[in-house]
Amino acid sequence: MKNSKKVLVVFFSRTGENYAVGNIEKGNTHIIAEIIAKETGGKLFRIETVKPYPDEYKACVEIAKAEKENNARPEVKDDVKVEDYDVIFIGYPNWWGDMPMAVYTFIEKHNWTGKTVVPFCTHEGSGLSGTERKLKDACKGATVSEGLAIKGTIAQNSQAQARQSVKKWLESILQGK
Ligand SMILES: Cc1cc2nc3c(=O)[nH]c(=O)nc-3n(C[C@H](O)[C@H](O)[C@H](O)COP(=O)(O)O)c2cc1C
């Protein structure tokens, strides 16, 4: 990537009890976000909700389901000036075939005109579930690159493998950028 491009790596990720990985101290998407930031020299920013999600997996799944059904916009803490960057990676876990609703809260606070948005997600079988299309709609005026979907269990337990997948994907999408 050309040095002149300013890169931001925004992500949402949850700790606590999760599917197939037990109780985790660093979320699966967080691990991938750190790899991307290291490889691109980008700045990391974590989207966090004012009201935390429960540590217990099943309780979290129920809350996330209701939020998706209601198209909720949970309030988020802090912010980062997306407008100051050229390339913005947006990372999230697949929650019910979508991004967590808090990612939409974050997106809707910003102006995406002229930005390059690069999606990445962790999941346990559903992949990106059409979230690239959803990002195209939500980040109005941005160009959305091909996303990366990586299993949460790989991110959590096989980091060398995860790093290889990230590097390969970055090489393919960032040529010329
Ligand atoms: C609320 C919730 C809903 C989920 N829904 C899906 C799903 O629909 N498809 C899927 O493949 N994985 C699903 N998962 C699994 C997560 O996508 C996966 O564990 C992910 O790596 C978690 O990332 P994180 O540790 O960064 O939060 C769900 C997990 C949670 C907590």
PDBQT file of the ligand as one rigid body, heavy atoms in Angstrom, charges set to zero:
ROOT
HETATM    1  C1  LIG A 201     -25.061 -13.067  19.044  1.00  0.00    +0.000 C 
HETATM    2  C2  LIG A 201     -24.309 -14.000  18.152  1.00  0.00    +0.000 A 
HETATM    3  C3  LIG A 201     -24.846 -14.407  16.933  1.00  0.00    +0.000 A 
HETATM    4  C4  LIG A 201     -24.095 -15.212  16.061  1.00  0.00    +0.000 A 
HETATM    5  N1  LIG A 201     -24.644 -15.565  14.847  1.00  0.00    +0.000 NA
HETATM    6  C5  LIG A 201     -23.876 -16.269  13.962  1.00  0.00    +0.000 A 
HETATM    7  C6  LIG A 201     -24.370 -16.587  12.671  1.00  0.00    +0.000 A 
HETATM    8  O1  LIG A 201     -25.513 -16.264  12.307  1.00  0.00    +0.000 OA
HETATM    9  N2  LIG A 201     -23.555 -17.268  11.826  1.00  0.00    +0.000 N 
HETATM   10  C7  LIG A 201     -22.285 -17.651  12.176  1.00  0.00    +0.000 A 
HETATM   11  O2  LIG A 201     -21.583 -18.245  11.373  1.00  0.00    +0.000 OA
HETATM   12  N3  LIG A 201     -21.793 -17.368  13.414  1.00  0.00    +0.000 NA
HETATM   13  C8  LIG A 201     -22.554 -16.694  14.312  1.00  0.00    +0.000 A 
HETATM   14  N4  LIG A 201     -22.054 -16.389  15.552  1.00  0.00    +0.000 N 
HETATM   15  C9  LIG A 201     -20.660 -16.774  15.875  1.00  0.00    +0.000 C 
HETATM   16  C10 LIG A 201     -19.724 -15.584  15.721  1.00  0.00    +0.000 C 
HETATM   17  O3  LIG A 201     -19.850 -14.974  14.442  1.00  0.00    +0.000 OA
HETATM   18  C11 LIG A 201     -18.269 -15.994  15.907  1.00  0.00    +0.000 C 
HETATM   19  O4  LIG A 201     -18.096 -16.678  17.111  1.00  0.00    +0.000 OA
HETATM   20  C12 LIG A 201     -17.339 -14.784  15.832  1.00  0.00    +0.000 C 
HETATM   21  O5  LIG A 201     -16.022 -15.220  15.589  1.00  0.00    +0.000 OA
HETATM   22  C13 LIG A 201     -17.356 -13.950  17.114  1.00  0.00    +0.000 C 
HETATM   23  O6  LIG A 201     -16.464 -12.870  16.973  1.00  0.00    +0.000 OA
HETATM   24  P1  LIG A 201     -15.971 -11.990  18.195  1.00  0.00    +0.000 P 
HETATM   25  O7  LIG A 201     -15.201 -12.899  19.134  1.00  0.00    +0.000 OA
HETATM   26  O8  LIG A 201     -15.062 -10.991  17.540  1.00  0.00    +0.000 OA
HETATM   27  O9  LIG A 201     -17.155 -11.356  18.828  1.00  0.00    +0.000 OA
HETATM   28  C14 LIG A 201     -22.796 -15.647  16.450  1.00  0.00    +0.000 A 
HETATM   29  C15 LIG A 201     -22.292 -15.272  17.706  1.00  0.00    +0.000 A 
HETATM   30  C16 LIG A 201     -23.027 -14.476  18.559  1.00  0.00    +0.000 A 
HETATM   31  C17 LIG A 201     -22.468 -14.089  19.909  1.00  0.00    +0.000 C 
ENDROOT
TORSDOF 0
